[in-house]
Amino acid sequence: MIRTPVRTAAVSSLALLLLAAAPVLAASQPQLETTGDAAKPHPALLDPSLAVERAPDTFRVKLDTTKGDIVIRVHRDWAPHGADRFYNLVKIGYYDGARFYRVIQGFMAQVGFAADPPVSAAWSAARIPDDPVVKANTRGMVTFAQPASPNARTAQFFINYGDNSYLKEHGAFAPFGEVVSGMEVADALYSGYGEGAPSGRGPSQPRIAREGNAYLDAGFPKLDAIERATILPDEPDEEPAPER
């Protein structure tokens, strides 16, 4: 079961939705197909044990999306396990081509299934420990989706649209970063499909895991995507004063 936040009229309640988890796919999935001109995929895409670097204390990630650029600053002290996982996934190109498959206006935009099913399968069991929740899920905060069982986060993350700070009261959904540029781009991500199946008419998570972008492109062609995610050098919060 994947526990993901859901907006309800009574925000004082737990307000968590239990969705069917994508099944763990067979470890014997075929290797990624590449063309003669394509760059060779990073080996860690199919072997998570190769992507365990410690992230810098702070760093930025640029998401080149189909709507424009979104820049996220990650703070490792907010959620060390989450920051390390995000750093490694971005560095190996995991999110390149991933679709924002669950976008709900005023609430959040979620992404995290790899474009290719073998990659999602490889990472489905690569779980990280829970982090204490030290920051609230306010607008612009970036957070990993929290599975129903403890210590089971993998690759799904979401950008908060509204003030979802009530989630902190329940000890789940630890933000690891914040959008520092391009929040208007995040707001513009296509949200017309609404909540995912079976609660809504949006994509089914188990089918995304099994079929990847082929399923999304055929049935949900308006979804926006991360075309490429890259690590950027961090910048100070304030520009230094010019020398006189």
C-alpha positions in Angstrom: 0.0 0.0 0.0 1.3 3.5 -0.9 0.2 6.2 1.6 0.0 9.5 -0.1 -1.6 12.7 1.1 -5.1 13.6 0.0 -6.9 16.9 0.4 -10.2 16.7 2.3 -12.7 19.2 3.7 -11.6 18.3 7.2 -7.9 19.1 7.2 -7.8 18.4 11.0 -8.2 14.7 10.3 -5.4 12.3 9.2 -6.4 12.9 5.6 -4.2 10.1 4.1 -5.3 8.1 1.1 -4.3 4.4 0.8 -3.7 3.5 -2.8 -2.8 0.1 -4.2 1.0 -0.1 -4.5 2.6 -0.9 -7.8 3.5 -4.5 -7.7 7.2 -5.4 -7.5 8.2 -6.4 -11.0 10.5 -9.3 -11.7 14.2 -8.7 -11.3 14.8 -10.4 -14.6 13.4 -7.5 -16.6 15.2 -6.9 -19.9 17.9 -4.3 -20.2 17.0 -0.8 -21.4 17.0 -0.5 -25.1 19.3 2.1 -26.6 20.0 3.3 -30.1 23.5 3.6 -31.6 23.4 7.4 -31.1 22.0 7.3 -27.6 24.2 7.7 -24.5 24.7 4.5 -22.5 22.3 4.5 -19.5 23.9 4.8 -16.1 24.4 1.3 -14.7 22.8 2.3 -11.4 19.5 2.7 -13.1 19.2 -1.1 -13.0 21.4 -1.6 -9.9 20.4 0.8 -7.0 23.4 -0.5 -4.9 25.6 1.7 -7.2 23.9 4.9 -6.2 24.5 5.5 -2.6 26.5 8.7 -2.5 26.1 11.2 0.4 24.6 14.4 -0.9 26.1 17.8 -0.2 24.7 19.7 2.7 22.8 21.9 0.2 22.4 21.6 -3.5 20.1 22.7 -6.3 18.3 20.6 -8.9 16.9 22.0 -12.1 13.9 20.2 -13.6 13.7 20.9 -17.3 10.0 20.2 -17.8 7.6 20.5 -20.8 6.3 23.7 -19.2 9.6 25.3 -18.3 12.3 25.1 -15.6 11.7 24.4 -11.9 14.7 24.8 -9.5 14.7 23.0 -6.2 17.1 23.7 -3.4 17.7 20.6 -1.2 18.7 20.9 2.5 20.2 17.7 3.7 19.6 18.6 7.4 15.9 18.7 6.8 15.7 15.0 5.7 19.1 13.3 5.2 17.9 10.0 3.8 15.5 11.8 1.4 18.2 14.3 0.3 20.7 11.5 -0.4 18.1 9.5 -2.4 17.0 12.5 -4.5 20.7 13.5 -5.2 21.5 10.0 -6.4 18.4 9.6 -8.5 18.9 12.9 -10.3 22.6 12.2 -10.8 22.0 8.9 -12.6 19.2 10.3 -14.8 16.3 8.4 -13.1 13.8 11.2 -13.5 14.6 12.0 -17.1 11.4 11.5 -19.1 9.2 10.9 -16.0 5.6 12.1 -16.2 3.8 14.2 -13.6 1.1 11.6 -13.3 -0.9 13.0 -10.3 -1.5 16.7 -10.4 -4.3 18.2 -8.3 -4.9 21.9 -8.4 -4.4 23.6 -5.0 -2.9 20.5 -3.5 0.2 18.9 -5.2 2.0 17.6 -8.3 3.5 14.1 -8.0 6.1 12.3 -10.1 8.5 9.5 -9.7 7.9 6.4 -11.9 10.8 6.1 -14.3 10.1 6.3 -18.0 11.1 2.7 -18.5 9.5 -0.2 -16.5 12.8 -2.1 -15.9 14.1 1.0 -14.0 11.0 1.3 -11.9 11.2 -2.4 -11.2 14.8 -2.2 -10.1 14.1 0.7 -7.7 10.8 -0.6 -6.3 12.5 -2.4 -3.5 15.3 0.1 -2.9 13.8 1.6 0.2 15.2 4.3 2.5 14.6 4.8 6.2 12.1 7.4 7.3 13.3 10.9 8.2 12.0 12.9 11.2 9.6 15.6 10.0 11.3 18.9 10.8 9.6 21.1 8.1 6.0 21.5 7.2 4.5 20.8 3.8 3.8 24.4 2.9 3.5 25.8 -0.6 6.7 25.0 -2.7 8.0 22.3 -0.4 9.2 19.1 -2.0 8.6 15.8 -0.3 8.9 12.1 -1.0 5.6 10.1 -1.0 5.3 8.1 2.2 4.4 4.4 1.8 2.0 2.8 4.2 4.7 0.7 5.9 7.6 2.4 7.7 11.0 2.9 6.1 9.8 2.2 2.6 10.2 5.4 0.5 11.7 4.9 -2.9 11.5 7.5 -5.7 8.0 9.2 -5.7 8.0 12.8 -4.8 5.6 15.7 -4.9 5.6 19.5 -5.0 3.1 21.1 -2.6 0.8 23.6 -4.2 -1.1 24.6 -1.0 -0.5 24.7 2.7 -0.5 21.0 3.6 1.2 21.6 6.9 -1.3 19.4 8.7 0.6 16.4 7.4 3.5 17.2 9.9 1.2 16.4 12.8 1.1 12.8 11.8 4.8 12.2 11.6 4.9 11.5 7.8 6.0 13.3 4.6 9.3 14.9 5.5 10.2 17.7 3.1 13.7 17.6 1.8 13.7 20.7 -0.4 11.9 23.7 -1.6 11.2 25.3 -5.0 13.3 28.4 -5.3 12.5 29.3 -8.9 9.8 28.3 -11.3 6.9 27.8 -8.9 4.7 29.3 -11.6 5.9 26.5 -13.9 4.9 24.0 -11.3 1.5 25.6 -11.0 1.0 25.3 -14.8 1.6 21.5 -15.0 -1.4 19.8 -16.6 -4.0 18.8 -14.0 -6.9 17.9 -16.1 -6.9 14.2 -15.3 -7.2 14.8 -11.6 -6.8 12.0 -9.0 -5.5 8.7 -10.1 -7.4 5.5 -10.5 -9.3 3.9 -8.8 -10.4 7.0 -6.9 -10.4 9.2 -10.0 -10.0 9.1 -13.7 -6.2 9.7 -13.8 -3.5 7.1 -14.4 -3.3 3.8 -12.5 0.0 3.5 -10.6 0.3 -0.2 -11.0 0.0 0.2 -14.8 2.5 3.0 -14.9 5.0 0.6 -13.1 4.3 -2.2 -15.5 4.0 -0.3 -18.8 5.8 3.0 -18.2 5.4 5.9 -20.6 3.9 3.8 -23.3 0.8 3.5 -21.1 0.8 7.2 -20.2 1.4 8.5 -23.7 -1.4 6.3 -25.1 -4.1 7.1 -22.4 -2.9 10.4 -20.9 -1.1 12.3 -23.6 -1.5 15.8 -22.0 0.6 14.9 -18.9 3.7 17.1 -18.5 7.1 15.6 -18.0 10.6 16.1 -16.6 12.6 16.2 -19.8 15.9 16.3 -17.8 16.9 16.7 -14.2 20.4 18.1 -13.4 22.4 18.9 -10.3 23.4 22.6 -10.1 26.0 24.3 -7.9 24.3 25.8 -4.9 24.1 29.6 -4.6 24.1 31.7 -1.5 20.7 33.1 -0.3 22.0 36.6 -0.9 24.3 38.1 -3.4 27.5 39.6 -1.9 27.7 43.3 -1.9 29.6 44.7 -4.9 33.1 45.9 -4.2 33.6 49.7 -4.1 
